[in-house]
Structures are given as structure tokens and as C-alpha cells.
């Protein structure tokens, strides 16, 4: 994976019986519940964190269209939906700024996105991606579309 690009991280599994170091790492990624997503700009620090928790999360890059859809449907500013604070062109502009390197905090958008379990279910919560759903992916688009 190339560095300094926007990736989505989705927590797949729960924390029962997990080593405390991995639990702390998942909480540092701000993934407090299963089926929660967060967006980060990938760098060496995040790569190390993701390698530590690869058995509990999945991650990959996403397209601008899916990012706009995610912000529109699941984005929040405080306790208010993002779509009630911004209209369509403003959300598209915010998505372009995120793809350009800005952070959610700079845009004053909540870091977490609460998603539903994917339609048609997970392939496998204990297997690595292509056979299952854990670990790195080339693209998160298909999974995020099923979860929004």
C-alpha cells in the first residue's frame, strides 16, 4: 500500500479474550464497537497499529464516490447529521479535501461512522481477506456499500 493516502478501517470482531496491548491499539484507532469505521491518512504509525490488530479489523482505500456516500448517510457533526449541516456540494468539497490530506478533525466531523452489518453477511470473521474479511484489502468500496 502506498503511504499518505486515505484509508477506511472497519472493526469486524469483538474484544472478548483479546490481549490488552491489542485491545488498547483498537481503542487508539477509535473503534469502540464492531461494525464501526474510521478514516485515517495512512502513515508508518498507522501501518504498525494495523499490523498489530490485523486479526480484528479490515482496512483499505476507498473511492471518492463511496466517501461522499459515507459522509452523507453516516457522517455526524456533534450529535447532528452532517447532511443537515451541509448540502450536497459542500459535502463533495469536504470529501475532496479529505482525499487531499485534510483530517476529519480539521473539518469538524466526527471520526467514527456507525455502520450496519454488511448485507449478505461477513464471509468469515476468522479468516484473512480473500477467503474471509480480516486484514488489508485493495479497495473497501464493495464492503462499505454493503454496510452504509
N, C-alpha and C positions, 0 to 999 in steps of 0.2 A: 504494500500500500504506500502511496505517495504521502509525504508529510504535508502538514499545513493545509489540509482540506477538511471540509465539514463532514462529520460522520454522525449517524444516529446510533445510540446504544439502547438496546431493549433488554430488560431483565426478564428471563424466561422462568427461572426456578426460584423456589423459596429458600430460606436460610436455615432450616432445621438441620442440626448436626454439622454445620459448617465450621471450619477453623476460624478462630477470632480474627486473624490477620485478613483473611479473605472477606469476612463479614464487614470489617472496618473499611476495606477497599471499596466494596459495593456501596456502602453508605457515603464514602467520599465521592463516588460518582453520582451521588444524589438519586439513587434508585432504591426507594424505600419499600416499594411493593412490586409484586410480579405484574407483568404487562405494563410497566411504566417505561417511558422513553425519555432520553435527554439528548441534546445536541451539543457536541463539543468540536473544537478545532483540533485535529489530531496532531500531537507532537510526541517527543520521546517519553515524556512523563506519562501521558495517557496510554501510550503503547505498552509501557511496563505495567500499568494498572490493569489494562485489558488482558494481558497475558496471565496475570495473577488470577483473574476471575473468569477465565475463558470457559469454565465448566458451568457457569451460571448465567451468562449473558451472551447476546449476539450483537454484532456491530457491522457496519458497512456504510458506504457512501450513499447519498440519495440525490435524486434529481430535483431541479428547481420546481417542477410541477407538483411533485409529491410534498415538497416543503411548503409550498403555498397552501395546498390542501390541508396539511397538518396544522399550520398556523390558523387557518380559517376555522376548521372544525374543532380543534382541541387546544388552541392557544388561549392563555389567560393572562390578564394584567391585574395583579392582586386577586380579587375574587370575581372580577367581571370578565366576561368573554372578550377576547381580542377583537372579534368581528363586530362587537357593539361599540368598541372604541375607535376602530379604524375601518375605512371602507376598502373595497377591492384593490384599487390602485396603490393605496398606502401599504397594504399587506404585501403586494407584489414588490414594492420598493424595499420593504423590510426584509423580504426573502432574498432579494438581490444583495443587500448589504450583508446579510448573514453569509451568503456564498462568497462574498468578497473579503471576509475576515472579521467583521464585527461580531460581538458576542451578544447573547440574549440579554445579559445584564445591561449592556450599553443601550439596548433597545427598550429596556424596562419591561421585558416579557418574562413570565415565569419559566424557570429552567425545565420543569417537569411537564410531561404530557401523559395524562392518564388515558390509556388505550383499553379497548376491549380485547378479550382473547381472539386470536385470528379465526375468521370464518373457515370452516372445514378443519379446524384444529391444528395443533402442532404436529409436525412429522414425527419428532421424537425428542423428548426433553432431556435425554441422557446421551444422545449421540451427536457427534460433530457434524457441521454442515457439509455436505451434500446429502448424507444419509439422514441426519437429524437437523436440529435447529440451533445448535450451540456454536460459538466461535465466530471467526471472521467470515464475511460474505463479500462478494464483488459488488452487489447492489442490494439495498434494503427496500427498494421500491415495491416489489411484489408483496413482501411481508407487511409493510406499513399500510399499503392499500387495503389489505385484508383486516387490519386492526383498527383503522380510523372509523 
